[in-house]
């Protein structure tokens, strides 16, 4: 069972690193069985932080 509660959510805004600095990185999720190449695999897209932006985070 999965439940999502959208009340009283808090969002962090990073003012130190602009959104354009992040690059999309594709990651393979092998699924619950842990076997790459099976039917339950999916590709996830995450955002990679450039090395020059490390330490510049300023979350509000």
Backbone as JSON Lines, residues from 0, in Angstrom:
{"i":0,"aa":"X","n":[0.84,-1.17,0.0],"ca":[0.0,0.0,0.0],"c":[0.88,1.24,0.0]}
{"i":1,"aa":"X","n":[0.46,2.24,-0.71],"ca":[1.2,3.5,-0.81],"c":[0.25,4.65,-0.56]}
{"i":2,"aa":"X","n":[0.66,5.58,0.29],"ca":[-0.18,6.73,0.59],"c":[0.64,7.99,0.45]}
{"i":3,"aa":"X","n":[0.11,8.96,-0.24],"ca":[0.79,10.24,-0.39],"c":[-0.02,11.3,0.35]}
{"i":4,"aa":"X","n":[0.67,12.05,1.18],"ca":[0.03,13.13,1.94],"c":[0.62,14.45,1.46]}
{"i":5,"aa":"X","n":[-0.19,15.27,0.8],"ca":[0.28,16.52,0.24],"c":[0.04,17.72,1.15]}
{"i":6,"aa":"X","n":[-0.37,17.49,2.36],"ca":[-0.61,18.6,3.28],"c":[0.67,18.98,4.03]}
{"i":7,"aa":"X","n":[0.82,20.25,4.3],"ca":[1.94,20.77,5.09],"c":[3.3,20.37,4.55]}
{"i":8,"aa":"X","n":[3.44,20.4,3.24],"ca":[4.71,20.04,2.61],"c":[5.67,21.21,2.67]}
{"i":9,"aa":"X","n":[6.94,20.93,2.83],"ca":[7.98,21.95,2.87],"c":[8.89,21.73,1.68]}
{"i":10,"aa":"X","n":[9.19,22.78,0.95],"ca":[10.08,22.68,-0.2],"c":[11.35,23.45,0.09]}
{"i":11,"aa":"X","n":[12.47,22.85,-0.22],"ca":[13.75,23.53,-0.07],"c":[14.11,24.19,-1.4]}
{"i":12,"aa":"X","n":[14.47,25.44,-1.34],"ca":[14.87,26.17,-2.53],"c":[16.35,26.47,-2.41]}
{"i":13,"aa":"X","n":[17.11,25.99,-3.36],"ca":[18.55,26.2,-3.36],"c":[18.88,27.46,-4.14]}
{"i":14,"aa":"X","n":[19.24,28.51,-3.45],"ca":[19.53,29.78,-4.1],"c":[21.01,29.92,-4.47]}
{"i":15,"aa":"X","n":[21.84,28.99,-4.04],"ca":[23.28,29.08,-4.31],"c":[23.68,28.52,-5.66]}
{"i":16,"aa":"X","n":[22.95,27.56,-6.17],"ca":[23.28,26.92,-7.45],"c":[22.07,27.05,-8.37]}
{"i":17,"aa":"X","n":[22.21,27.7,-9.52],"ca":[21.07,27.85,-10.42],"c":[20.65,26.52,-11.04]}
{"i":18,"aa":"X","n":[19.4,26.41,-11.43],"ca":[18.87,25.17,-12.01],"c":[19.61,24.77,-13.28]}
{"i":19,"aa":"X","n":[20.12,25.74,-14.02],"ca":[20.83,25.45,-15.27],"c":[22.17,24.76,-15.02]}
{"i":20,"aa":"X","n":[22.68,24.79,-13.8],"ca":[23.97,24.16,-13.49],"c":[23.86,22.64,-13.39]}
{"i":21,"aa":"X","n":[22.66,22.12,-13.17],"ca":[22.47,20.69,-13.01],"c":[22.31,20.02,-14.38]}
{"i":22,"aa":"X","n":[22.9,18.85,-14.52],"ca":[22.81,18.09,-15.77],"c":[22.04,16.79,-15.52]}
{"i":23,"aa":"X","n":[21.19,16.37,-16.47],"ca":[20.46,15.12,-16.28],"c":[21.39,13.91,-16.36]}
{"i":24,"aa":"X","n":[21.19,12.99,-15.43],"ca":[21.97,11.75,-15.37],"c":[20.98,10.59,-15.37]}
{"i":25,"aa":"X","n":[21.12,9.66,-16.31],"ca":[20.23,8.51,-16.41],"c":[20.78,7.35,-15.58]}
{"i":26,"aa":"X","n":[19.91,6.76,-14.77],"ca":[20.29,5.66,-13.88],"c":[19.36,4.48,-14.16]}
{"i":27,"aa":"X","n":[19.91,3.28,-14.26],"ca":[19.1,2.08,-14.45],"c":[18.69,1.51,-13.1]}
{"i":28,"aa":"X","n":[17.38,1.4,-12.89],"ca":[16.84,0.77,-11.69],"c":[16.49,-0.66,-12.07]}
{"i":29,"aa":"X","n":[17.17,-1.66,-11.51],"ca":[16.93,-3.05,-11.9],"c":[15.61,-3.61,-11.39]}
{"i":30,"aa":"X","n":[14.87,-2.85,-10.61],"ca":[13.57,-3.33,-10.13],"c":[13.69,-4.17,-8.88]}
{"i":31,"aa":"X","n":[12.54,-4.67,-8.4],"ca":[12.52,-5.43,-7.15],"c":[13.32,-6.73,-7.18]}
{"i":32,"aa":"X","n":[13.46,-7.32,-8.38],"ca":[14.19,-8.59,-8.44],"c":[15.7,-8.39,-8.44]}
{"i":33,"aa":"X","n":[16.17,-7.15,-8.69],"ca":[17.6,-6.85,-8.68],"c":[18.36,-7.39,-9.87]}
{"i":34,"aa":"X","n":[17.67,-7.85,-10.9],"ca":[18.31,-8.43,-12.08],"c":[18.23,-7.44,-13.24]}
{"i":35,"aa":"X","n":[19.37,-6.87,-13.66],"ca":[19.35,-5.96,-14.81],"c":[18.92,-6.7,-16.08]}
{"i":36,"aa":"X","n":[18.08,-6.06,-16.88],"ca":[17.62,-6.67,-18.13],"c":[16.3,-7.4,-18.01]}
{"i":37,"aa":"X","n":[15.71,-7.44,-16.8],"ca":[14.43,-8.11,-16.61],"c":[13.29,-7.16,-17.0]}
{"i":38,"aa":"X","n":[12.08,-7.67,-17.0],"ca":[10.91,-6.91,-17.45],"c":[10.58,-5.73,-16.54]}
{"i":39,"aa":"X","n":[11.02,-5.77,-15.29],"ca":[10.61,-4.74,-14.34],"c":[11.61,-3.58,-14.23]}
{"i":40,"aa":"X","n":[12.58,-3.52,-15.12],"ca":[13.58,-2.44,-15.09],"c":[12.96,-1.12,-15.53]}
{"i":41,"aa":"X","n":[13.56,-0.04,-15.07],"ca":[13.16,1.28,-15.54],"c":[14.34,2.23,-15.47]}
{"i":42,"aa":"X","n":[14.33,3.22,-16.33],"ca":[15.37,4.26,-16.33],"c":[14.86,5.44,-15.52]}
{"i":43,"aa":"X","n":[15.68,5.92,-14.59],"ca":[15.34,7.07,-13.78],"c":[16.28,8.21,-14.16]}
{"i":44,"aa":"X","n":[15.77,9.42,-14.17],"ca":[16.6,10.57,-14.47],"c":[16.8,11.37,-13.19]}
{"i":45,"aa":"X","n":[18.04,11.6,-12.86],"ca":[18.41,12.38,-11.7],"c":[19.19,13.59,-12.17]}
{"i":46,"aa":"X","n":[19.44,14.53,-11.32],"ca":[20.2,15.72,-11.67],"c":[21.58,15.66,-11.03]}
{"i":47,"aa":"X","n":[22.61,15.75,-11.85],"ca":[23.98,15.74,-11.35],"c":[24.45,17.15,-11.06]}
{"i":48,"aa":"X","n":[25.16,17.33,-9.95],"ca":[25.7,18.62,-9.58],"c":[27.13,18.74,-10.08]}
{"i":49,"aa":"X","n":[27.46,19.81,-10.79],"ca":[28.84,19.98,-11.24],"c":[29.79,20.17,-10.05]}
{"i":50,"aa":"X","n":[31.01,19.7,-10.2],"ca":[31.99,19.79,-9.13],"c":[32.22,21.22,-8.68]}
{"i":51,"aa":"X","n":[32.23,22.16,-9.6],"ca":[32.48,23.56,-9.24],"c":[31.36,24.15,-8.39]}
{"i":52,"aa":"X","n":[30.2,23.48,-8.34],"ca":[29.08,23.98,-7.54],"c":[29.06,23.39,-6.14]}
{"i":53,"aa":"X","n":[29.93,22.44,-5.83],"ca":[29.96,21.85,-4.49],"c":[30.3,22.93,-3.46]}
{"i":54,"aa":"X","n":[29.55,22.97,-2.39],"ca":[29.77,23.94,-1.35],"c":[29.04,25.24,-1.56]}
{"i":55,"aa":"X","n":[28.34,25.4,-2.68],"ca":[27.61,26.63,-2.96],"c":[26.15,26.56,-2.57]}
{"i":56,"aa":"X","n":[25.73,25.45,-2.03],"ca":[24.31,25.28,-1.68],"c":[23.9,26.28,-0.62]}
{"i":57,"aa":"X","n":[22.74,26.85,-0.8],"ca":[22.2,27.82,0.14],"c":[20.69,27.62,0.17]}
{"i":58,"aa":"X","n":[20.24,26.64,0.94],"ca":[18.83,26.29,0.93],"c":[18.03,27.18,1.85]}
{"i":59,"aa":"X","n":[16.87,27.58,1.37],"ca":[15.93,28.37,2.17],"c":[14.83,27.48,2.66]}
